[in-house]
Amino acid sequence: MIGERLKFLREEKKLTQQQLAEFIHSSQQKISNYEKDIVEPDCETLIKLADLFQTTTDYILGRTNLPFPAEINSVYCTNTPINSLPKDAIIELKQFTAYLLHKYRTK
């Protein structure tokens, strides 16, 4: 699960494994191993990754399905259980929110 989420986050930022490795002072091979779930990042690396991707360590570790909590929480002021939605639904929600913000900003 960690590997899948790291790959998703890396691709969202349009980074290669090599570029990500350089950002966190690691190697491309290590990033590849993380994404294949061969090894898990240590605590220090996990924090660097969460900071870089502007997400939480809980998301990377699979404890929540909300990859970008600040974006969603800034839009939704209700007690809707967004964290329980599957990853694809959260991505759709994020895209639809961006669409609405764009639509009503330009008026």
Buried (B, 14 or more C-beta within 10 A) or exposed (E): EBBEBBBBBBEBEEBEBEEBBBBBEBEBEBBBBBBEEEEBBEEEBBBBBBEBBBBBBBBBBEEBBBBBBEBBEEBEEEEEEBBEBEBEEBBEBBEEBEEEEEEEEEE
